[in-house]
Amino acid sequence: MMESGPSSGPSSVSPDQAPVIALEGVHLTRREAQIARDLAHGHSITAIAETLGISKKTAAIHRDNLRGKLNCATSSELIALLARALKP
């Protein structure tokens, strides 16, 4: 779920400064939110890295940061939590 700013019109903020999303009261960066959505939809770290144009190691670091922020012991636990939280 995206947090919206004070105006409801188009944002003049660049993509690098896009608002963060909140998941279970934890604020995620734009990149963490992208990776969270892709993980929730069943995409692998390799596929996510290729799609976003980042290294597999960088994508894995973002995943591990998500695990820490969301208190998940394993990647499987993280993916299950994200799938429940981000389902339509």
N, C-alpha and C positions, 0 to 999 in steps of 0.2 A: 504494500500500500504506500503510495507516494504522499509525502506531506506537501501541502500546497502553501505557497506564500500568501501574503496579504491580498494580492490581486488574483482574479480568476482568469485573466487574459493570458496571452502567450508570454512566456518568460523571456527576458532579455539576458538571462544568465547563460554563459557559455557552457557547453557540455561538461567541461572539466570542473565547473563550479556548481553542477546540478545538485539539488537538495538530496540529502540522505534519506533513506527510508528507515522506519522503526519496525522492528520485529521483536515481539515480546519485551518491549521496553528498552531494547538495546539499539543504539543508533549504528547503522551500517554506512560505510562509504558508498559512493556510487558504484565503484568497481566490485565491492563485496556484494552489493545488491544484485548486480548483473550475474555474478557467479552463483549466488544463492538461488536465483530464478532458474538458471541453467541446470544446477544440481537437482533442484526440485523437479525439473522436467526430465530427469534421467540421463543428462549428458555427462560424458566422462570428462575428467580433467584434461585429457589430451584434446578432445573435441572443443572444449571451452577455450583452451589456450589458442588453438588454431583460429577459432571464430573471432576472438578478441585481439588477435595479433600480439600475444604475449607468450613468454616461454612457459613450458609445462611446469617448471619449478616455481615461477611466479604465481601461476594459477593455484598450485598446490599450497603455496604460502598463504594465499588469500583464503583457501579452504580451511587451512589450519587456524588462521585467525578467526574465521567464523566459528569453528569448533570451540575455541576458547571463549569468545564472546557469548556463545549460546550454551556454554557448559555441557558440551557433548563429548563423551569419552572416545567415541569412534566416529569415523566418517559415515558408517552405516546409520548410526544414531542421528547424526547431523542431517543426512539426506531424508530420513523418515520424518524428522521434525519439520524440515523445510517443505516437504511434500504436503504435510498436514496444514502448515501455516499459510502456504502460498497457493493452495488449490483454489480454483475459480468458484 
